[in-house]
Amino acid sequence: MKQNNFNFLRFYFAFVVVIGHLIGISKIEVFQKFAPYFNTYISVTAFFCISGFLITGSYLNTPFLKDYFAKRAARLLPAYLFVVVTCAIFLSFISIYPFVEYFTHPQFFKYLAANLSFLNFLQPALPGVFLRNGLAFPVNGALWTLKVEVSFYLALPIILYFVQKVKRKYILFIGIYLFSMGYNYFFQELSEIKGNDFYNMLARQLPGFLSYFVCGIALYYYFEVFQRFKKWLFAVGIIIFFIEYKMGLEILTPIALSIIVFAIAFSLKQLNSFAKHGDISYGIYIFHVPIINLAIYFGFFERYNPFVVGFTVIFIILLIGYASWHIIEKPFLKRSHSVRVVD
């Protein structure tokens, strides 16, 4: 189970999100033909599948609850807090407001309070920053997934408490899966009926993604069975995934995607040491949107060749991800009590 290429997969999915957002946020016409090949939703939900597996292992191999939370905090918080605070401070230089007015603006304090508590949707923009059509554009829209991730960290001990209590664990997994699918479907339908995106936002909270997390949990508990039938499951998973994708369905997709991801994770052994020089996936994920927004703000895509600018932006994001790992993330993980970098 320890021999896997999750580091490569996390980098791959983070990189797909970077490209997908570069295409979507910049709205450069020549980029749009590439959009179907960089599906950010699939990448994010694949992250959730992986997280369900890895964090379950972390929790079960950690003797004390406080150590489990210490691990999670050490992995998530340092870089996250840094990007939120850094954006809040340094983006003041491009705000339409003078410094004094910017740093005393109610929106500035609301941004800090909302983002530092993972409630990004309450205040995604900073005062006078990244204005488009007179409205402030979200500084870092990708951070919404961190709220879901943190919610999962908090819910996992409760979920596993009940998992440990039942003999037929698969029944509980199926129950959680069906609850998650029902929750997601209910609020998406309500959003369409009411014509209110608020309900769609509710669908994107933790319960709506538990189907992906619980697949990761289930695969951890039934890992030996999965390994035994991995090739057959992979073939079935591919078929189900593409059928539902073409039909615009998401009924068995969490199961199919999980099978595909984990079959790859435990098959390509040559990728097992992919992150030996640094696990930059988290860094590029949480830093990439502000970098893209800055390139748009300064008009680089309009003034220069958009492909050259795009490749330059990607290169900068990769460098920042590398720096984030070595300067922020790794040192905190080393200082944390009994934290394993692979978690």
Secondary structure, DSSP 8 states (H G I E B T S, - for coil): -----HHHHHHHHHHHHHHHHHHHHH--GGGGGGGGG--HHHHHHHHHHHHHHHHHHHHHT-SSHHHHHHHHHHHHHHHHHHHHHHHHHHGGGGSSS-HHHHHT-HHHHHHHHHHHTT-GGG----TTSSEETTEE--S-GGGHHHHHHHHHHHHHHHHHHHHHH-S-HHHHHHHHHHHHHHHHHHHHHHHHHHT-HHHHHHHTSHHHHHHHHHHHHHHHHTHHHHHHTHHHHHHHHHHHHHHHHHHT--SSHHHHHHHHHHHHHTT-GGGTTTTTT---HHHHHHHHHHHHHHHHHTTHHHHS-HHHHHHHHHHHHHHHHHHIIIIIIHHHHHHSTT--TT-
